[in-house]
């Protein structure tokens, strides 16, 4: 069987989260950051540790079958290769969230889109920025830079920038303010558009199922309690359970039952107080490792 090749960022803000979700999905690698390819001991797959900028190209060329990558990089590559992007998103992972935003020096009063007309904009995402302003019929000069985008206005290289923003602290420390958001991004699992062998497609399906199980577990809690038998229906209405709770007789206490339920994560103190008010006791809320 041909093994899957999975690419992740070698070093950066997404690396540890990607390794964690793969580990929780049961993939254990002979891992070393000094090796570019690490074989998996528990699943027919190899891990490619590469620059995140290269992952869209590796997907498009079929060098890797799957890639954990930011949507911002996929969108930049998609606009560069408008005819055939070469990949598709198969799962959104919910971490690494950020936004690609325009930013101007603090002394700029007018931050409407019209202000950007005929201005120089420095960015590491020239295709996205060019497409954004082209769609709005606003002429701009896009200056591509590979790093330290925030300092270009102070150096006189650009009038404004377009860069990734998480908290905005980097912009503030460089005398810039965020104006318009061009794209909201998060880490996604993308698949190469080059056809997989049937056995590989089955592996992808299994891996995606495992990852979805890990994601669902993160959003779910296991709730256990004892309660009066005549309050079961009331308690079921209070609990945001995934399915019908399990209800079991308590030995030696004919008027009480034990209730177990897998519930959405939003089991807050208010919910527990409502349960207590209708007679629930010994209420436990536990994390869940995996859900299938």
ZISUL-V146383 format. One record per residue. N is the residue number from 0. PSI is psi in whole degrees, -180 to 180 (NA if undefined). Layout:
n=[N/N]
psi=[PSI/PSI]
This chain:
n=[0/1/2/3/4/5/6/7/8/9/10/11/12/13/14/15/16/17/18/19/20/21/22/23/24/25/26/27/28/29/30/31/32/33/34/35/36/37/38/39/40/41/42/43/44/45/46/47/48/49/50/51/52/53/54/55/56/57/58/59/60/61/62/63/64/65/66/67/68/69/70/71/72/73/74/75/76/77/78/79/80/81/82/83/84/85/86/87/88/89/90/91/92/93/94/95/96/97/98/99/100/101/102/103/104/105/106/107/108/109/110/111/112/113/114/115/116/117/118/119/120/121/122/123/124/125/126/127/128/129/130/131/132/133/134/135/136/137/138/139/140/141/142/143/144/145/146/147/148/149/150/151/152/153/154/155/156/157/158/159/160/161/162/163/164/165/166/167/168/169/170/171/172/173/174/175/176/177/178/179/180/181/182/183/184/185/186/187/188/189/190/191/192/193/194/195/196/197/198/199/200/201/202/203/204/205/206/207/208/209/210/211/212/213/214/215/216/217/218/219/220/221/222/223/224/225/226/227/228/229/230/231/232/233/234/235/236/237/238/239/240/241/242/243/244/245/246/247/248/249/250/251/252/253/254/255/256/257/258/259/260/261/262/263/264/265/266/267/268/269/270/271/272/273/274/275/276/277/278/279/280/281/282/283/284/285/286/287/288/289/290/291]
psi=[132/131/150/146/122/123/136/164/130/-43/124/-169/-19/-16/-55/-39/-41/-44/-37/-44/-34/-41/-43/-21/3/12/114/122/150/79/136/129/-10/-10/138/-25/123/120/147/137/-15/7/144/74/155/142/125/121/109/172/137/-31/-24/-16/-43/-38/-40/-37/-46/-34/-10/8/-36/156/-36/153/134/118/155/142/-31/-40/-38/-41/-39/-45/-38/-41/-29/-34/64/-27/-51/95/-39/10/166/147/128/-13/134/134/-14/6/173/30/138/-177/147/114/152/146/145/163/151/-28/-2/119/-42/112/23/164/-32/-30/-31/-10/126/18/161/127/120/138/159/4/65/-35/-43/-46/-45/-45/-40/-49/-30/-42/-25/6/43/116/127/162/115/125/116/126/150/-12/169/45/-33/-23/-7/-36/-41/-23/-3/12/-35/159/-27/174/166/117/168/139/131/-66/-22/-2/-36/-39/-48/-40/-15/18/32/157/142/139/-83/144/124/-34/137/133/155/171/136/162/119/151/143/143/-11/128/139/155/153/-40/-38/-41/-38/-39/-42/-44/-42/-43/-43/-40/-41/-44/-42/-35/-41/-44/-42/-38/-38/-26/7/147/148/121/130/144/164/148/158/140/-34/1/8/-47/-39/-44/-39/-33/-29/-39/130/64/152/-41/-178/133/158/132/124/141/144/129/128/3/79/-23/3/156/161/136/127/137/142/121/157/153/-21/53/87/177/-35/-41/-43/-36/-37/-40/-43/-37/-25/14/2/141/164/48/123/136/116/146/158/135/-47/150/129/NA]
